[in-house]
Amino acid sequence: IKSELELNKGFADLFIKPFNPYVEHFAIVEVKYIDRSKKLNKKTIKQLKEEAIKQLNQYEKDELVQKYVKEGKILHKIVMIFHGWELVAIE
């Protein structure tokens, strides 16, 4: 697991790469945070989710990610949104 790995001119929060040649899956995780002092609403969650998906799509184009895809590995793009310590959305 790599934290803040540079991928295609951005920094993925977490990059979970295959540990050995027999592992078929790998993932990029983008985490968004809403301060606990701010009111939680669906519009904010939707905006953060869209922003995270855009970032993940950008990271997917990186050479390292494409190398694993060409090897037949399955990419999982994960968005996690927290309101303080509470997970309020995952996709």
Backbone bond lengths (Angstrom), bond angles and torsions (degrees), N, CA, C in turn:
res aa  C-N    CA-C-N  psi(-1)  N-CA   C-N-CA  omega(-1)  CA-C   N-CA-C  phi
1 I - - - 1.457 - - 1.519 107.66 -
2 K 1.318 115.75 127.01 1.464 122.05 178.11 1.523 108.59 -113.20
3 S 1.317 115.12 135.85 1.453 121.46 178.54 1.526 108.99 -104.43
4 E 1.335 116.14 135.27 1.456 122.80 178.39 1.531 112.18 55.57
5 L 1.323 116.16 43.13 1.455 121.99 177.34 1.519 108.91 -75.28
6 E 1.332 115.75 132.78 1.462 119.47 179.53 1.526 109.28 -75.42
7 L 1.335 115.12 123.07 1.458 122.46 178.53 1.522 108.95 -135.82
8 N 1.306 116.34 117.63 1.467 122.76 175.66 1.539 112.36 49.03
9 K 1.322 115.80 54.39 1.476 124.21 175.25 1.529 113.27 66.33
10 G 1.319 116.40 27.71 1.458 121.99 175.35 1.522 108.06 -146.45
11 F 1.308 116.78 177.92 1.458 121.08 -178.31 1.529 109.65 -126.20
12 A 1.326 115.40 111.48 1.466 120.71 178.41 1.519 108.92 -72.47
13 D 1.317 117.12 134.91 1.464 120.25 179.43 1.521 110.37 -58.92
14 L 1.316 116.94 -49.70 1.469 121.45 176.79 1.522 109.35 -138.69
15 F 1.317 115.35 135.58 1.465 121.61 174.42 1.517 106.37 -123.07
16 I 1.307 115.90 116.18 1.461 121.45 -178.08 1.522 106.92 -105.30
17 K 1.328 114.85 102.80 1.463 118.39 -175.36 1.524 110.90 -97.02
18 P 1.323 116.32 160.14 1.460 119.86 179.60 1.524 110.81 -60.54
19 F 1.319 116.36 133.53 1.466 122.02 -177.72 1.524 111.68 -76.14
20 N 1.315 116.04 -34.41 1.459 120.67 179.28 1.526 108.83 -147.83
21 P 1.319 118.35 172.02 1.470 120.74 -175.39 1.527 114.73 -63.23
22 Y 1.325 117.97 -16.52 1.459 121.06 -177.11 1.527 113.27 -88.66
23 V 1.313 117.16 -10.59 1.465 121.29 178.08 1.527 108.20 -79.42
24 E 1.321 116.35 125.58 1.464 120.86 -174.84 1.529 113.98 -93.73
25 H 1.319 117.90 -11.59 1.463 121.12 -173.39 1.521 111.67 -118.06
26 F 1.342 114.79 150.51 1.456 121.20 170.08 1.519 107.58 -148.37
27 A 1.330 116.72 165.26 1.467 118.92 -172.15 1.520 112.42 -147.18
28 I 1.324 112.99 154.07 1.465 121.76 169.61 1.526 104.95 -121.70
29 V 1.330 116.15 128.94 1.457 121.62 -178.42 1.525 108.83 -117.20
30 E 1.314 116.03 128.51 1.461 121.99 175.48 1.521 107.70 -114.53
31 V 1.325 116.56 124.30 1.464 122.64 -177.45 1.531 109.47 -110.69
32 K 1.304 115.73 131.11 1.463 121.95 175.75 1.529 108.21 -117.73
33 Y 1.321 115.02 148.10 1.458 121.05 -173.78 1.521 110.39 -130.17
34 I 1.329 116.31 131.28 1.459 123.03 173.96 1.524 106.33 -111.47
35 D 1.308 116.29 122.66 1.460 120.97 -179.20 1.524 110.18 -57.22
36 R 1.314 115.60 139.85 1.471 121.72 -176.86 1.535 112.18 -62.08
37 S 1.336 116.34 -25.12 1.467 119.59 -179.47 1.532 112.20 -76.17
38 K 1.338 117.00 -13.38 1.460 120.80 179.77 1.524 110.23 -93.33
39 K 1.329 114.08 145.05 1.465 120.26 -179.81 1.527 109.04 -70.50
40 L 1.303 114.92 137.05 1.458 121.86 -179.89 1.522 109.96 -87.61
41 N 1.348 116.64 130.83 1.465 119.85 175.61 1.525 109.82 -146.11
42 K 1.311 115.90 161.06 1.461 122.03 -176.00 1.522 112.42 -64.36
43 K 1.320 116.98 -33.22 1.462 121.00 -178.98 1.533 110.47 -63.95
44 T 1.311 116.89 -45.07 1.461 121.39 178.87 1.517 110.93 -63.00
45 I 1.318 116.35 -44.53 1.467 120.65 178.87 1.530 109.89 -60.49
46 K 1.316 116.94 -44.73 1.466 121.36 -179.47 1.527 110.83 -62.12
47 Q 1.331 117.63 -43.74 1.458 121.54 179.93 1.531 111.38 -63.00
48 L 1.323 115.91 -44.93 1.461 119.92 179.21 1.526 111.36 -64.84
49 K 1.316 116.18 -39.11 1.462 120.77 178.75 1.536 110.33 -63.23
50 E 1.319 117.02 -45.08 1.469 121.26 178.87 1.526 111.10 -62.50
51 E 1.320 116.67 -41.49 1.467 121.83 177.82 1.529 110.48 -62.12
52 A 1.315 116.72 -44.61 1.463 121.64 -179.32 1.529 111.24 -64.99
53 I 1.323 116.89 -42.07 1.469 121.08 179.15 1.528 110.20 -63.05
54 K 1.311 116.26 -40.48 1.467 120.83 177.65 1.538 109.89 -60.88
55 Q 1.318 116.65 -44.00 1.461 120.83 178.64 1.532 110.70 -63.48
56 L 1.328 116.88 -45.10 1.468 120.46 -179.78 1.528 111.17 -61.42
57 N 1.322 116.97 -40.28 1.461 120.57 178.05 1.532 111.08 -64.11
58 Q 1.329 116.54 -34.32 1.465 121.12 176.28 1.534 109.90 -67.77
59 Y 1.322 116.99 -46.23 1.464 121.30 -179.24 1.526 111.50 -63.22
60 E 1.318 116.50 -32.53 1.466 121.20 -178.07 1.527 111.93 -61.17
61 K 1.319 117.67 -25.52 1.464 122.09 -177.67 1.534 112.89 -80.38
62 D 1.328 117.43 -7.02 1.460 120.98 -178.50 1.534 111.34 -64.07
63 E 1.334 115.81 149.90 1.466 121.93 -179.06 1.530 112.42 -57.59
64 L 1.328 117.39 -42.67 1.457 120.96 -178.82 1.523 111.30 -62.23
65 V 1.316 116.58 -45.09 1.460 121.39 179.44 1.522 109.69 -63.77
66 Q 1.324 116.71 -45.71 1.460 120.89 -179.46 1.521 111.94 -64.00
67 K 1.326 116.88 -32.08 1.468 121.16 176.66 1.531 109.75 -59.98
68 Y 1.319 116.75 -47.39 1.470 120.50 179.23 1.529 111.45 -65.35
69 V 1.325 117.26 -39.02 1.466 121.25 178.81 1.524 109.85 -62.53
70 K 1.342 116.50 -44.08 1.469 120.46 179.79 1.526 111.96 -65.33
71 E 1.333 116.89 -25.93 1.465 121.12 176.35 1.525 111.82 -78.54
72 G 1.336 116.37 -3.48 1.457 120.20 178.95 1.521 114.37 93.94
73 K 1.329 116.75 8.46 1.471 120.30 177.98 1.531 109.36 -73.70
74 I 1.314 116.17 151.95 1.466 122.17 -178.69 1.527 109.21 -101.26
75 L 1.334 115.71 120.81 1.465 121.99 -179.00 1.517 110.57 -88.12
76 H 1.330 115.48 133.25 1.462 122.51 173.48 1.526 107.01 -116.02
77 K 1.336 116.61 123.71 1.468 121.51 177.71 1.529 106.57 -106.09
78 I 1.322 116.07 119.71 1.461 121.29 -171.99 1.524 110.53 -120.62
79 V 1.328 115.38 131.89 1.465 122.50 174.86 1.520 108.07 -112.53
80 M 1.333 116.29 129.86 1.466 121.66 175.93 1.522 107.53 -126.51
81 I 1.327 116.42 129.62 1.462 121.04 178.89 1.526 108.43 -121.14
82 F 1.326 114.38 126.84 1.465 121.57 -179.24 1.518 110.35 -113.25
83 H 1.323 115.37 141.72 1.467 122.69 169.49 1.518 104.09 -111.62
84 G 1.338 115.23 98.11 1.453 118.97 -170.49 1.514 108.30 66.66
85 W 1.298 118.21 -124.60 1.463 122.63 179.55 1.531 113.35 -92.24
86 E 1.350 115.98 -6.11 1.469 120.40 -174.73 1.534 111.22 -91.89
87 L 1.320 116.46 126.70 1.466 121.59 174.25 1.517 107.99 -74.76
88 V 1.340 116.94 116.81 1.471 120.91 -176.45 1.529 112.48 -107.05
89 A 1.334 117.25 -15.15 1.468 119.76 177.80 1.529 109.27 -157.80
90 I 1.315 114.62 142.48 1.463 120.88 173.79 1.524 106.77 -146.22
91 E 1.305 115.25 137.11 1.466 120.15 -179.14 1.501 108.73 -146.73
